[in-house]
């Protein structure tokens, strides 16, 4: 589990619905898997960080207590703010770099 995945999980987990019967482990696994997929997407495509909050929230919304759904979305946004800002800074650096500097060769 990556640092970003762990941060997403820790932000959302306290806001889950109370476990019902044997579904507690299934719900925990669903949440963990969703966070890992979102983190993997950010790691492979950092500029996608701004587009990941909504799909992640849609995927885990049914696991979150209705009274805490807004808080869960805000928590996801907060965790993704750092990679989003990092991607913005990289994009700015690339635009400012002279041709051939800091760019990968094709």
C-alpha positions in Angstrom: 0.0 0.0 0.0 1.5 3.3 -1.1 1.7 6.4 1.1 -1.0 8.1 -0.9 -3.3 5.0 -0.8 -2.8 4.8 3.0 -3.6 8.5 3.4 -6.8 8.2 1.4 -7.8 5.1 3.4 -7.1 6.8 6.7 -9.1 9.8 5.7 -12.2 7.8 4.6 -12.2 4.8 7.0 -13.4 6.7 10.1 -16.4 8.0 8.2 -17.7 4.5 7.1 -21.1 3.1 8.1 -21.1 0.9 11.1 -20.4 -2.7 9.9 -23.4 -4.9 9.4 -22.7 -8.6 10.1 -20.1 -10.3 8.0 -19.8 -7.5 5.5 -17.4 -5.5 7.6 -14.3 -7.2 6.1 -15.7 -7.0 2.6 -16.4 -3.2 3.1 -12.9 -2.7 4.4 -11.4 -4.5 1.4 -13.6 -2.6 -1.0 -12.4 0.7 0.5 -8.8 -0.4 0.5 -8.9 -1.6 -3.1 -10.6 1.7 -4.3 -7.9 3.7 -2.5 -5.1 1.6 -4.0 -6.6 2.0 -7.6 -6.9 5.8 -7.1 -3.3 6.1 -5.8 -2.0 4.0 -8.6 -3.7 6.2 -11.1 -2.2 9.3 -9.5 1.3 7.7 -9.5 1.2 6.7 -13.2 -0.5 10.0 -14.3 0.1 12.8 -11.7 -1.8 15.4 -13.7 -4.9 13.2 -13.3 -5.0 14.0 -9.5 -7.5 16.7 -10.1 -9.9 14.2 -11.8 -9.7 11.4 -9.3 -11.6 12.7 -6.3 -15.1 12.3 -7.9 -14.7 8.8 -9.3 -13.1 7.6 -6.0 -15.9 9.1 -4.0 -18.5 7.6 -6.3 -16.9 4.2 -5.8 -16.8 4.4 -2.0 -19.9 6.5 -1.3 -22.1 3.5 -0.4 -19.5 2.6 2.3 -19.7 6.1 4.0 -22.4 7.0 6.5 -24.8 9.4 4.9 -24.2 12.1 7.5 -20.5 12.0 6.6 -20.5 11.9 2.8 -19.7 15.6 2.3 -16.9 15.3 4.9 -15.6 12.2 3.0 -15.5 14.0 -0.3 -13.7 16.9 1.3 -11.2 14.5 2.9 -10.5 12.9 -0.4 -10.0 16.3 -2.0 -7.6 17.3 0.8 -5.5 14.2 0.5 -5.3 14.7 -3.3 -4.4 18.4 -3.0 -0.7 17.7 -2.5 -0.2 15.5 -5.6 -2.4 17.9 -7.6 -0.2 20.9 -6.6 2.9 18.9 -7.3 1.6 18.1 -10.8 0.9 21.8 -11.4 4.4 22.7 -10.3 5.9 20.2 -12.7 3.7 21.4 -15.6 4.8 25.0 -14.9 8.5 23.9 -14.8 8.1 22.1 -18.1 6.6 25.2 -19.7 9.4 27.4 -18.5 12.3 25.0 -19.3 14.2 25.7 -22.5 13.7 23.3 -25.3 15.4 20.0 -24.6 16.0 20.7 -20.9 14.0 18.6 -18.4 12.2 16.7 -21.1 12.4 13.1 -21.9 13.8 12.0 -25.2 11.3 10.2 -27.4 
